[in-house]
Amino acid sequence: MSEVSSATNTTNSIMQALDVGTGINIKDLAQSLADAENKPNMDRISDKITQRETAISGYGVLSNSVKSVKTALEALNDLGELSTKAATLSSTTSIDVSNVNSTAIAGSYSMTVSQLASSQQLISNASASSSTALNSGSAFNISVAVGATSPVNSTIAVTSDTPAGVVSAINESSTGLKAFLVQENSASTSVKIMVQGPSGAEGQFTISSTPNLGFSNNGNALPTAQNAVMTLNGLTGIQRSSNEFSDLIPGTTVKLKATTGSAVSLSISEDRGIAKTSIQALVTAYNDFETTVDELLNEDSTNFSYSGALSDDSSTTRLVKQKVADAIKATSSTQSGTMKALIDIGVSSDRYGQLTIDNTKLDAALSSNFSDVAKMLSANTDNQTVFDTANKGLATDAIIILDDLTSTNGTIKTSTASTTKTIDRYKEQLEKLETRLQKAYDSYIEQFSAMESLVESFNSTGDYLTGQFKAMENVYNNN
């Protein structure tokens, strides 16, 4: 019995041994082994991709901050943006003033108007209608002489001998005359041709033709051609052919509306507060830029979502920071007098790199040396382009530098493009590792499947031996 018992124990031991491989999750085991080989590298590359994507966002923040400084500079690069000029009249009944711009000279002016400019007008005899034949259906010519001092003679061909045809022929000519039809009585179709010459004394003209249209008849001459006549600050006899004087007071357009019974006073004032406001805005924009750059470089900060985004590319970021600082603090290409740079109007840097304003110094510069300040900032120009070869002033000089930083081929865009290519390379590496991981997983599955088949084979053999051992045990017990 002891031998049978021993055999039974042996059988049980063999069966237990043959049952070891059952219940093992070969998929989980294969995944764990494949991950152990590849995941560390994959995680490292994924972290690098995340860092580089964060850097791209950082470059966007940096670019926008540079553009904010540029926007502030654009409020200082035109003379007309540094101050506002306003005109005040003692009376607007006879005179009006408009288009007051940056070149207007502040001060007080006295004006009188003795005569308004007018143009000569002639009117024809009446015709039954606009389509009445004036020359029995035949074409004819009109002779015109325009000018008082040296009349210019012209011939106008009238191909349609009607009042409407005469009007068209005059308007299409190069004489400077304008014609239109006037219907005297709304109850009839009767019309007359009215012709108007250029404004001013030199706009005098004569018209003659066969057939005679009546332009030379007495009584058919309406207002005569004459110049506007006025005085300015005691200077008499100022004349223009138009009632608009755009060349009388610089930077303004004076419009005469009626003759004056007494002098009209004009006061042009200048508000330089806009320049101070724009300078303050520039200081704010620059200081915000400095703060943004510091945050982009500070990997220990959690103040903003972009904090530390460019800590891995500090050289490029610091280069941009230095170029912006140099542009803002530079000496102007159009320095004037003692006004050479922002520091001369009270804008300076503290020990942290932030700009500060000495308002007392700034107010004094704008009050006593405004023209020099304006030239230093804007070159005393309006709408000067970056392609202009002349000196452009501090604001436009700085704008050119900042534009270069944010342009397609500029430092920021170039760094962004380089970082994007790096991300693409990392993604290619990650795809290769993912392929390698899949192959490792498939290999382990194949190996473990073979082992499982072997275990199953062993299990079948174990079942057969167990049966044999039990049969032998039964024979032994029966004997």
Kinemage of the C-alpha trace (Angstrom):
@kinemage 1
@onewidth
@group {chain A} dominant
@subgroup {mainchain}
@vectorlist {calphas} color= white
{ca met a 1} P 0.000 0.000 0.000
{ca ser a 2} L 2.852 2.182 0.748
{ca glu a 3} L 4.086 1.769 -2.813
{ca val a 4} L 0.657 2.604 -4.250
{ca ser a 5} L 0.365 5.585 -1.971
{ca ser a 6} L 3.748 6.715 -3.136
{ca ala a 7} L 2.731 6.259 -6.730
{ca thr a 8} L -0.436 8.245 -6.107
{ca asn a 9} L 1.511 11.076 -4.562
{ca thr a 10} L 3.868 11.054 -7.528
{ca thr a 11} L 0.919 11.174 -9.866
{ca asn a 12} L -0.550 14.111 -8.015
{ca ser a 13} L 2.768 15.921 -8.095
{ca ile a 14} L 3.086 15.416 -11.833
{ca met a 15} L -0.454 16.681 -12.388
{ca gln a 16} L 0.143 19.743 -10.280
{ca ala a 17} L 3.323 20.424 -12.184
{ca leu a 18} L 1.548 20.027 -15.497
{ca asp a 19} L -1.179 22.488 -14.325
{ca val a 20} L 1.198 25.446 -13.704
{ca gly a 21} L 0.636 27.231 -17.081
{ca thr a 22} L -3.130 27.426 -16.923
{ca gly a 23} L -4.889 30.746 -16.054
{ca ile a 24} L -1.970 33.015 -17.044
{ca asn a 25} L -3.107 36.214 -19.012
{ca ile a 26} L -0.548 36.089 -21.798
{ca lys a 27} L -1.857 39.385 -23.333
{ca asp a 28} L -1.188 41.375 -20.172
{ca leu a 29} L 2.186 39.701 -19.749
{ca ala a 30} L 3.162 40.429 -23.368
{ca gln a 31} L 2.048 44.070 -23.046
{ca ser a 32} L 4.023 44.525 -19.816
{ca leu a 33} L 7.198 43.109 -21.329
{ca ala a 34} L 6.821 45.170 -24.557
{ca asp a 35} L 6.157 48.335 -22.531
{ca ala a 36} L 9.189 47.714 -20.354
{ca glu a 37} L 11.361 47.660 -23.458
{ca asn a 38} L 9.894 50.716 -25.274
{ca lys a 39} L 7.735 52.936 -23.037
{ca pro a 40} L 10.603 54.789 -21.312
{ca asn a 41} L 11.887 56.079 -24.644
{ca met a 42} L 8.365 56.801 -25.868
{ca asp a 43} L 7.522 58.764 -22.727
{ca arg a 44} L 10.753 60.737 -23.010
{ca ile a 45} L 10.019 61.703 -26.607
{ca ser a 46} L 6.393 62.553 -25.769
{ca asp a 47} L 7.671 64.901 -23.061
{ca lys a 48} L 9.956 66.566 -25.579
{ca ile a 49} L 7.045 67.053 -27.995
{ca thr a 50} L 4.990 68.652 -25.234
{ca gln a 51} L 7.880 70.964 -24.331
{ca arg a 52} L 8.357 72.037 -27.945
{ca glu a 53} L 4.612 72.606 -28.435
{ca thr a 54} L 4.673 74.762 -25.316
{ca ala a 55} L 7.595 76.686 -26.825
{ca ile a 56} L 5.595 77.388 -29.990
{ca ser a 57} L 2.822 78.866 -27.853
{ca gly a 58} L 5.499 80.898 -26.084
{ca tyr a 59} L 6.773 82.290 -29.373
{ca gly a 60} L 3.232 83.367 -30.158
{ca val a 61} L 3.015 85.220 -26.843
{ca leu a 62} L 6.413 86.815 -27.492
{ca ser a 63} L 5.405 87.910 -30.996
{ca asn a 64} L 2.147 89.463 -29.776
{ca ser a 65} L 4.003 91.341 -27.055
{ca val a 66} L 6.458 92.776 -29.597
{ca lys a 67} L 3.529 93.812 -31.780
{ca ser a 68} L 1.941 95.625 -28.825
{ca val a 69} L 5.079 97.741 -28.488
{ca lys a 70} L 4.958 98.406 -32.231
{ca thr a 71} L 1.331 99.553 -31.977
{ca ala a 72} L 2.323 102.020 -29.263
{ca leu a 73} L 5.128 103.337 -31.484
{ca glu a 74} L 2.720 103.832 -34.380
{ca ala a 75} L 0.947 106.497 -32.321
{ca leu a 76} L 4.201 108.495 -32.256
{ca asn a 77} L 5.572 108.220 -35.794
{ca asp a 78} L 3.367 110.883 -37.438
{ca leu a 79} L 3.527 114.571 -36.645
{ca gly a 80} L -0.244 114.813 -36.875
{ca glu a 81} L -0.640 112.213 -34.119
{ca leu a 82} L 1.447 114.112 -31.579
{ca ser a 83} L -0.969 116.979 -31.100
{ca thr a 84} L -4.420 118.133 -32.117
{ca lys a 85} L -5.150 121.540 -33.605
{ca ala a 86} L -8.520 123.217 -33.237
{ca ala a 87} L -9.928 126.380 -34.824
{ca thr a 88} L -12.359 128.753 -33.135
{ca leu a 89} L -14.130 131.593 -35.016
{ca ser a 90} L -15.819 134.616 -33.498
{ca ser a 91} L -18.520 134.259 -36.184
{ca thr a 92} L -19.307 131.564 -38.757
{ca thr a 93} L -21.778 133.660 -40.744
{ca ser a 94} L -19.208 134.893 -43.265
{ca ile a 95} L -16.201 132.594 -42.801
{ca asp a 96} L -15.675 128.948 -41.981
{ca val a 97} L -12.440 127.048 -41.320
{ca ser a 98} L -11.893 123.339 -41.912
{ca asn a 99} L -9.183 120.722 -42.479
{ca val a 100} L -7.089 121.957 -39.571
{ca asn a 101} L -4.079 119.609 -39.550
{ca ser a 102} L -0.728 119.196 -37.826
{ca thr a 103} L 0.986 121.907 -39.897
{ca ala a 104} L -1.468 124.603 -38.781
{ca ile a 105} L 0.305 127.386 -36.908
{ca ala a 106} L -1.253 128.075 -33.553
{ca gly a 107} L -2.150 131.717 -33.014
{ca ser a 108} L -4.764 134.451 -33.547
{ca tyr a 109} L -5.855 135.795 -36.935
{ca ser a 110} L -8.158 138.650 -38.027
{ca met a 111} L -9.988 138.448 -41.363
{ca thr a 112} L -12.420 140.565 -43.407
{ca val a 113} L -14.145 139.714 -46.695
{ca ser a 114} L -14.926 142.489 -49.152
{ca gln a 115} L -15.868 140.413 -52.197
{ca leu a 116} L -16.779 136.799 -52.950
{ca ala a 117} L -15.478 134.948 -55.971
{ca ser a 118} L -18.008 134.252 -58.681
{ca ser a 119} L -18.094 132.858 -62.197
{ca gln a 120} L -19.583 134.494 -65.278
{ca gln a 121} L -22.832 133.041 -66.578
{ca leu a 122} L -24.523 133.588 -69.954
{ca ile a 123} L -27.984 132.480 -70.973
{ca ser a 124} L -29.408 131.858 -74.436
{ca asn a 125} L -32.666 132.848 -76.013
{ca ala a 126} L -35.639 130.609 -75.240
{ca ser a 127} L -36.443 127.549 -77.351
{ca ala a 128} L -39.770 125.757 -77.562
{ca ser a 129} L -38.255 122.535 -76.155
{ca ser a 130} L -34.931 120.772 -75.593
{ca ser a 131} L -35.311 119.063 -78.973
{ca thr a 132} L -36.165 122.148 -81.055
{ca ala a 133} L -34.049 122.450 -84.224
{ca leu a 134} L -31.826 125.549 -84.003
{ca asn a 135} L -30.268 125.372 -87.507
{ca ser a 136} L -32.861 123.576 -89.614
{ca gly a 137} L -31.383 120.201 -88.656
{ca ser a 138} L -27.823 121.085 -89.742
{ca ala a 139} L -24.674 120.984 -87.615
{ca phe a 140} L -22.947 124.253 -86.751
{ca asn a 141} L -19.998 125.648 -84.752
{ca ile a 142} L -19.771 127.756 -81.614
{ca ser a 143} L -16.836 130.165 -81.128
{ca val a 144} L -15.645 130.556 -77.531
{ca ala a 145} L -13.045 132.843 -75.952
{ca val a 146} L -12.134 132.153 -72.299
{ca gly a 147} L -9.919 134.415 -70.173
{ca ala a 148} L -9.687 138.112 -69.334
{ca thr a 149} L -5.959 138.773 -69.719
{ca ser a 150} L -5.059 136.342 -72.506
{ca pro a 151} L -8.271 134.870 -73.918
{ca val a 152} L -8.060 131.331 -75.320
{ca asn a 153} L -10.121 130.912 -78.476
{ca ser a 154} L -11.816 127.606 -79.239
{ca thr a 155} L -14.331 126.210 -81.698
{ca ile a 156} L -16.961 123.782 -80.475
{ca ala a 157} L -18.710 121.603 -83.102
{ca val a 158} L -22.425 121.097 -82.476
{ca thr a 159} L -23.551 117.986 -84.374
{ca ser a 160} L -27.118 117.934 -83.015
{ca asp a 161} L -28.653 121.392 -83.593
{ca thr a 162} L -30.922 121.311 -80.530
{ca pro a 163} L -30.601 122.951 -77.095
{ca ala a 164} L -29.779 119.522 -75.662
{ca gly a 165} L -27.163 119.008 -78.411
{ca val a 166} L -25.546 122.393 -77.608
{ca val a 167} L -25.332 121.514 -73.921
{ca ser a 168} L -23.649 118.166 -74.697
{ca ala a 169} L -21.166 119.761 -77.101
{ca ile a 170} L -20.106 122.438 -74.559
{ca asn a 171} L -19.787 119.961 -71.676
{ca glu a 172} L -17.686 117.583 -73.788
{ca ser a 173} L -15.308 120.366 -74.848
{ca ser a 174} L -12.017 121.219 -73.115
{ca thr a 175} L -12.880 124.895 -72.679
{ca gly a 176} L -13.700 124.641 -68.978
{ca leu a 177} L -17.263 125.856 -69.607
{ca lys a 178} L -20.254 123.990 -68.179
{ca ala a 179} L -23.782 124.106 -69.628
{ca phe a 180} L -27.227 122.936 -68.577
{ca leu a 181} L -30.850 123.502 -69.559
{ca val a 182} L -33.185 125.673 -67.499
{ca gln a 183} L -36.950 125.289 -67.802
{ca glu a 184} L -38.397 128.694 -66.955
{ca asn a 185} L -42.035 127.661 -66.689
{ca ser a 186} L -43.100 124.312 -65.324
{ca ala a 187} L -46.288 124.559 -67.300
{ca ser a 188} L -44.447 124.621 -70.664
{ca thr a 189} L -41.524 122.882 -72.373
{ca ser a 190} L -39.721 126.149 -73.113
{ca val a 191} L -35.999 126.009 -72.162
{ca lys a 192} L -32.909 128.193 -72.136
{ca ile a 193} L -29.256 127.165 -72.220
{ca met a 194} L -27.224 128.410 -69.257
{ca val a 195} L -23.410 128.386 -69.561
{ca gln a 196} L -21.076 128.912 -66.592
{ca gly a 197} L -17.378 129.729 -66.784
{ca pro a 198} L -14.516 129.027 -64.355
{ca ser a 199} L -14.590 130.819 -61.002
{ca gly a 200} L -12.597 134.045 -60.690
{ca ala a 201} L -11.811 137.080 -62.763
{ca glu a 202} L -9.886 135.064 -65.345
{ca gly a 203} L -12.965 132.939 -65.944
{ca gln a 204} L -14.534 135.644 -68.139
{ca phe a 205} L -15.725 134.294 -71.503
{ca thr a 206} L -17.691 135.107 -74.691
{ca ile a 207} L -19.788 132.891 -76.984
{ca ser a 208} L -20.857 133.545 -80.566
{ca ser a 209} L -22.377 131.373 -83.293
{ca thr a 210} L -24.426 131.259 -86.444
{ca pro a 211} L -27.296 130.834 -85.850
{ca asn a 212} L -27.208 133.418 -83.077
{ca leu a 213} L -28.265 131.687 -79.847
{ca gly a 214} L -28.564 134.974 -77.941
{ca phe a 215} L -25.533 134.571 -75.616
{ca ser a 216} L -24.184 137.962 -76.720
{ca asn a 217} L -27.465 139.787 -76.304
{ca asn a 218} L -27.729 142.498 -73.681
{ca gly a 219} L -29.550 141.231 -70.626
{ca asn a 220} L -28.448 137.620 -71.103
{ca ala a 221} L -25.306 138.104 -68.968
{ca leu a 222} L -25.846 137.011 -65.365
{ca pro a 223} L -23.128 137.278 -62.589
{ca thr a 224} L -19.780 138.553 -63.831
{ca ala a 225} L -16.484 136.749 -63.238
{ca gln a 226} L -14.634 138.105 -60.214
{ca asn a 227} L -12.136 137.053 -57.537
{ca ala a 228} L -12.671 136.731 -53.823
{ca val a 229} L -11.013 139.626 -51.984
{ca met a 230} L -10.125 139.631 -48.271
{ca thr a 231} L -7.653 140.878 -45.667
{ca leu a 232} L -5.616 138.884 -43.151
{ca asn a 233} L -4.135 140.564 -40.074
{ca gly a 234} L -4.173 143.919 -41.860
{ca leu a 235} L -2.750 142.635 -45.161
{ca thr a 236} L -5.235 143.911 -47.775
{ca gly a 237} L -5.968 142.902 -51.339
{ca ile a 238} L -5.600 139.136 -50.905
{ca gln a 239} L -7.350 137.589 -53.918
{ca arg a 240} L -8.168 134.060 -55.080
{ca ser a 241} L -10.323 132.794 -57.912
{ca ser a 242} L -12.173 130.509 -55.461
{ca asn a 243} L -13.947 131.161 -52.186
{ca glu a 244} L -11.831 128.410 -50.593
{ca phe a 245} L -8.367 129.543 -49.497
{ca ser a 246} L -6.260 126.427 -48.829
{ca asp a 247} L -2.972 128.298 -49.069
{ca leu a 248} L -3.704 131.243 -46.798
{ca ile a 249} L -3.042 129.912 -43.288
{ca pro a 250} L -0.855 126.765 -43.272
{ca gly a 251} L -2.709 123.589 -42.355
{ca thr a 252} L -6.194 125.054 -42.742
{ca thr a 253} L -8.823 125.692 -45.388
{ca val a 254} L -10.615 129.048 -45.102
{ca lys a 255} L -14.055 129.127 -46.741
{ca leu a 256} L -15.670 132.487 -47.537
{ca lys a 257} L -19.443 132.486 -47.305
{ca ala a 258} L -20.382 136.167 -47.377
{ca thr a 259} L -18.852 139.624 -47.147
{ca thr a 260} L -18.176 140.851 -43.630
{ca gly a 261} L -19.313 144.005 -41.914
{ca ser a 262} L -16.513 143.704 -39.345
{ca ala a 263} L -13.415 141.618 -38.757
{ca val a 264} L -13.814 137.943 -37.882
{ca ser a 265} L -11.336 136.551 -35.347
{ca leu a 266} L -9.808 133.102 -35.803
{ca ser a 267} L -7.948 131.335 -33.004
{ca ile a 268} L -5.955 128.130 -33.658
{ca ser a 269} L -5.009 126.248 -30.501
{ca glu a 270} L -2.871 123.164 -30.010
{ca asp a 271} L -3.431 120.327 -27.548
{ca arg a 272} L -0.171 118.477 -26.864
{ca gly a 273} L -1.688 116.189 -24.262
{ca ile a 274} L -2.124 113.500 -26.905
{ca ala a 275} L 1.665 113.223 -27.209
{ca lys a 276} L 2.038 112.661 -23.479
{ca thr a 277} L -0.708 110.043 -23.501
{ca ser a 278} L 0.972 108.192 -26.377
{ca ile a 279} L 4.370 108.293 -24.661
{ca gln a 280} L 2.803 106.891 -21.494
{ca ala a 281} L 1.176 104.139 -23.583
{ca leu a 282} L 4.557 103.258 -25.088
{ca val a 283} L 6.128 102.984 -21.641
{ca thr a 284} L 3.285 100.710 -20.491
{ca ala a 285} L 3.563 98.499 -23.592
{ca tyr a 286} L 7.326 98.203 -23.218
{ca asn a 287} L 7.130 97.347 -19.514
{ca asp a 288} L 4.483 94.723 -20.258
{ca phe a 289} L 6.829 93.301 -22.894
{ca glu a 290} L 9.672 93.113 -20.362
{ca thr a 291} L 7.430 91.343 -17.857
{ca thr a 292} L 6.202 88.903 -20.501
{ca val a 293} L 9.741 87.993 -21.540
{ca asp a 294} L 10.780 87.435 -17.923
{ca glu a 295} L 7.777 85.136 -17.405
{ca leu a 296} L 8.509 83.203 -20.595
{ca leu a 297} L 12.019 82.511 -19.297
{ca asn a 298} L 11.052 81.716 -15.706
{ca glu a 299} L 10.407 77.972 -15.498
{ca asp a 300} L 9.720 78.246 -11.760
{ca ser a 301} L 6.843 80.712 -12.203
{ca thr a 302} L 3.189 79.730 -12.255
{ca asn a 303} L 1.838 83.247 -12.739
{ca phe a 304} L 0.648 82.673 -16.301
{ca ser a 305} L -0.156 79.736 -18.562
{ca tyr a 306} L 2.885 80.649 -20.662
{ca ser a 307} L 5.324 81.029 -17.750
{ca gly a 308} L 8.573 79.176 -18.510
{ca ala a 309} L 7.452 78.328 -22.062
{ca leu a 310} L 10.739 79.547 -23.574
{ca ser a 311} L 13.108 78.578 -20.773
{ca asp a 312} L 14.685 76.027 -23.125
{ca asp a 313} L 15.303 78.686 -25.775
{ca ser a 314} L 16.550 81.521 -23.630
{ca ser a 315} L 19.171 82.689 -26.155
{ca thr a 316} L 16.613 83.581 -28.845
{ca thr a 317} L 14.233 85.122 -26.315
{ca arg a 318} L 16.951 87.238 -24.738
{ca leu a 319} L 18.080 88.354 -28.210
{ca val a 320} L 14.555 89.594 -28.984
{ca lys a 321} L 14.402 91.325 -25.608
{ca gln a 322} L 17.707 93.099 -26.225
{ca lys a 323} L 16.769 94.240 -29.727
{ca val a 324} L 13.477 95.724 -28.556
{ca ala a 325} L 15.220 97.480 -25.686
{ca asp a 326} L 17.917 98.877 -27.987
{ca ala a 327} L 15.285 100.126 -30.456
{ca ile a 328} L 13.268 101.949 -27.800
{ca lys a 329} L 16.285 103.489 -26.055
{ca ala a 330} L 18.158 104.399 -29.244
{ca thr a 331} L 19.244 107.839 -30.408
{ca ser a 332} L 16.839 109.197 -33.020
{ca ser a 333} L 17.920 109.474 -36.643
{ca thr a 334} L 16.275 112.926 -36.621
{ca gln a 335} L 17.507 114.247 -33.291
{ca ser a 336} L 16.869 117.941 -32.906
{ca gly a 337} L 18.525 120.329 -30.452
{ca thr a 338} L 18.785 118.696 -27.059
{ca met a 339} L 16.060 116.173 -27.918
{ca lys a 340} L 17.966 113.091 -29.089
{ca ala a 341} L 16.243 110.149 -27.406
{ca leu a 342} L 13.446 109.246 -24.988
{ca ile a 343} L 15.738 109.849 -22.040
{ca asp a 344} L 15.853 113.541 -23.014
{ca ile a 345} L 12.105 113.876 -22.478
{ca gly a 346} L 12.105 112.118 -19.106
{ca val a 347} L 11.812 108.427 -20.075
{ca ser a 348} L 14.538 106.271 -18.506
{ca ser a 349} L 15.176 102.714 -17.254
{ca asp a 350} L 15.245 101.578 -13.653
{ca arg a 351} L 17.579 98.859 -12.346
{ca tyr a 352} L 15.050 96.182 -13.287
{ca gly a 353} L 14.923 97.240 -16.938
{ca gln a 354} L 11.472 98.832 -16.645
{ca leu a 355} L 10.861 102.284 -18.120
{ca thr a 356} L 9.857 105.161 -15.863
{ca ile a 357} L 8.614 108.675 -16.671
{ca asp a 358} L 9.741 111.902 -15.083
{ca asn a 359} L 6.477 113.769 -15.691
{ca thr a 360} L 7.976 117.134 -14.775
{ca lys a 361} L 10.689 116.713 -17.386
{ca leu a 362} L 8.240 115.385 -19.964
{ca asp a 363} L 5.793 118.254 -19.453
{ca ala a 364} L 8.628 120.785 -19.769
{ca ala a 365} L 9.872 119.186 -23.004
{ca leu a 366} L 6.397 119.171 -24.567
{ca ser a 367} L 5.757 122.733 -23.454
{ca ser a 368} L 9.066 124.389 -24.328
{ca asn a 369} L 10.610 122.149 -27.007
{ca phe a 370} L 7.642 120.530 -28.687
{ca ser a 371} L 8.955 121.007 -32.224
{ca asp a 372} L 12.234 119.319 -31.283
{ca val a 373} L 10.400 116.477 -29.545
{ca ala a 374} L 8.148 116.021 -32.582
{ca lys a 375} L 11.114 115.937 -34.948
{ca met a 376} L 12.976 113.466 -32.732
{ca leu a 377} L 9.979 111.134 -32.681
{ca ser a 378} L 8.411 111.575 -36.121
{ca ala a 379} L 10.908 113.453 -38.333
{ca asn a 380} L 8.108 116.068 -38.624
{ca thr a 381} L 6.427 113.886 -41.234
{ca asp a 382} L 3.078 112.213 -41.739
{ca asn a 383} L 2.587 108.802 -43.357
{ca gln a 384} L 6.275 108.294 -44.097
{ca thr a 385} L 6.858 104.749 -45.362
{ca val a 386} L 9.611 102.413 -44.233
{ca phe a 387} L 10.912 102.478 -47.819
{ca asp a 388} L 11.552 106.213 -47.714
{ca thr a 389} L 15.300 106.873 -47.888
{ca ala a 390} L 15.081 109.960 -45.672
{ca asn a 391} L 15.646 109.744 -41.914
{ca lys a 392} L 12.424 108.645 -40.239
{ca gly a 393} L 12.681 109.501 -36.541
{ca leu a 394} L 12.884 107.280 -33.477
{ca ala a 395} L 9.383 105.785 -33.712
{ca thr a 396} L 9.628 104.547 -37.299
{ca asp a 397} L 13.255 103.466 -36.816
{ca ala a 398} L 12.085 101.262 -33.934
{ca ile a 399} L 9.067 99.988 -35.868
{ca ile a 400} L 11.372 98.758 -38.642
{ca ile a 401} L 13.427 96.769 -36.118
{ca leu a 402} L 10.334 95.276 -34.458
{ca asp a 403} L 8.809 94.413 -37.822
{ca asp a 404} L 11.977 92.521 -38.668
{ca leu a 405} L 11.651 90.462 -35.469
{ca thr a 406} L 8.065 89.387 -36.262
{ca ser a 407} L 8.293 89.145 -40.071
{ca thr a 408} L 8.091 85.877 -41.991
{ca asn a 409} L 11.877 85.595 -42.064
{ca gly a 410} L 12.373 87.244 -38.678
{ca thr a 411} L 13.889 85.798 -35.526
{ca ile a 412} L 10.616 84.723 -33.898
{ca lys a 413} L 9.063 83.107 -36.979
{ca thr a 414} L 12.362 81.373 -37.821
{ca ser a 415} L 12.580 79.922 -34.302
{ca thr a 416} L 8.941 78.834 -34.497
{ca ala a 417} L 9.546 77.087 -37.816
{ca ser a 418} L 12.672 75.361 -36.460
{ca thr a 419} L 10.776 74.164 -33.396
{ca thr a 420} L 7.967 72.828 -35.595
{ca lys a 421} L 10.497 70.786 -37.592
{ca thr a 422} L 11.930 69.405 -34.333
{ca ile a 423} L 8.435 68.320 -33.276
{ca asp a 424} L 7.980 66.585 -36.637
{ca arg a 425} L 11.234 64.659 -36.102
{ca tyr a 426} L 10.177 63.634 -32.604
{ca lys a 427} L 6.829 62.437 -33.928
{ca glu a 428} L 8.612 60.323 -36.540
{ca gln a 429} L 10.741 58.768 -33.782
{ca leu a 430} L 7.632 58.149 -31.695
{ca glu a 431} L 5.907 56.413 -34.604
{ca lys a 432} L 8.928 54.125 -35.028
{ca leu a 433} L 8.906 53.269 -31.336
{ca glu a 434} L 5.179 52.579 -31.462
{ca thr a 435} L 5.818 50.201 -34.379
{ca arg a 436} L 8.645 48.538 -32.440
{ca leu a 437} L 6.408 48.167 -29.382
{ca gln a 438} L 3.716 46.518 -31.477
{ca lys a 439} L 6.234 44.118 -32.983
{ca ala a 440} L 7.582 43.226 -29.522
{ca tyr a 441} L 4.044 42.627 -28.283
{ca asp a 442} L 3.215 40.431 -31.271
{ca ser a 443} L 6.441 38.450 -30.749
{ca tyr a 444} L 5.666 37.833 -27.076
{ca ile a 445} L 2.116 36.753 -27.907
{ca glu a 446} L 3.502 34.293 -30.438
{ca gln a 447} L 5.985 32.851 -27.951
{ca phe a 448} L 3.485 32.615 -25.105
{ca ser a 449} L 0.902 31.016 -27.401
{ca ala a 450} L 3.433 28.317 -28.291
{ca met a 451} L 4.168 27.760 -24.598
{ca glu a 452} L 0.456 27.531 -23.854
{ca ser a 453} L 0.060 24.900 -26.552
{ca leu a 454} L 2.939 22.969 -25.027
{ca val a 455} L 1.345 23.180 -21.579
{ca glu a 456} L -1.953 21.933 -22.989
{ca ser a 457} L -0.070 19.032 -24.558
{ca phe a 458} L 1.520 18.272 -21.228
{ca asn a 459} L -1.924 18.405 -19.597
{ca ser a 460} L -3.241 15.823 -22.058
{ca thr a 461} L -0.279 13.538 -21.341
{ca gly a 462} L -0.821 14.014 -17.607
{ca asp a 463} L -4.462 12.953 -17.942
{ca tyr a 464} L -3.391 9.706 -19.750
{ca leu a 465} L -0.754 8.845 -17.131
{ca thr a 466} L -3.205 9.569 -14.329
{ca gly a 467} L -5.620 7.107 -15.869
{ca gln a 468} L -2.900 4.434 -16.141
{ca phe a 469} L -1.812 4.995 -12.559
{ca lys a 470} L -5.425 4.650 -11.313
{ca ala a 471} L -5.874 1.430 -13.300
{ca met a 472} L -2.698 0.006 -11.835
{ca glu a 473} L -3.872 1.050 -8.360
{ca asn a 474} L -7.200 -0.722 -8.855
{ca val a 475} L -5.465 -3.958 -9.986
{ca tyr a 476} L -3.160 -3.838 -7.027
{ca asn a 477} L -6.043 -3.264 -4.582
{ca asn a 478} L -8.106 -6.079 -6.072
{ca asn a 479} L -5.259 -8.532 -5.695
